[in-house]
Amino acid sequence: MRNWFLLYGLPRLDGILPEKYFRNFSYLVNGVYLLLKDEITRQEIVITDYCLRNFYLLCKNILWLVEFPTLEACYLSLIFLWCHL
């Protein structure tokens, strides 16, 4: 699953997902990819922070449109997913 997420997710979903969802997914993939590296520079930490914050904010905006009642639970689930990867 991790290989699909990191290596095939973006190319396979490009053109299938609507642009705002694809952009949001790309922030998540890029952020997780950088965090999985054996060594990470300060610059990569800044980029990762940017990617994951944007993912969270876009997720929050998208889910707000459908009145998702437990957004914080969604955010915590993503944190647990990141810890597992």
Sequence and secondary structure as in RCSB ss.txt:
>XXXX:A:sequence
MRNWFLLYGLPRLDGILPEKYFRNFSYLVNGVYLLLKDEITRQEIVITDYCLRNFYLLCKNILWLVEFPTLEACY
LSLIFLWCHL
>XXXX:A:secstr
 HHIIIIIHHHHHTTTS HHHHHHHHHHHHHHHHHTSSS  HHHHHHHHHHHHHHHHHHHHHHHHTT TTHHHHH
HHHHHHHHH 
